[in-house]
Amino acid sequence: MNIGAFISLRFFVDCTLLKISKIVGMRESAVKKRLYRALERLRSELKELLVK
């Protein structure tokens, strides 16, 4: 599952971490870690775009 899917499920569909974990078949802690990494990557990419 790509990082956009984790962000979409959490913030646009408003799923809890537990619900996302059930949807993707992963432990809740793994979902939390993936979401954290996805948000860090998004922040980094947005920062790069804003600097240009």
C-alpha positions, -999 to +999 in steps of 0.1 A: +000+000+000+014+034-009+019+063+015-009+083-001-034+056+009-024+058+046-027+096+046-060+095+027-075+069+051-064+088+082-072+124+072-097+123+043-118+092+052-112+099+090-103+063+099-087+055+132-054+038+134-072+006+145-096+007+116-067+013+091-048-016+106-078-038+100-083-026+064-046-031+054-040-062+076-012-048+096-006-042+133-017-008+146+019+000+156+030-007+120+003+016+106+013+043+131+049+041+120+040+041+083+017+071+087+045+089+107+070+082+079+045+093+052+038+126+069+075+132+073+081+126+036+052+148+027+065+176+049+099+173+034+086+174-002+064+204+006+093+222+022+114+216-010+086+230-032+081+261-010+119+269-011+120+269-049 
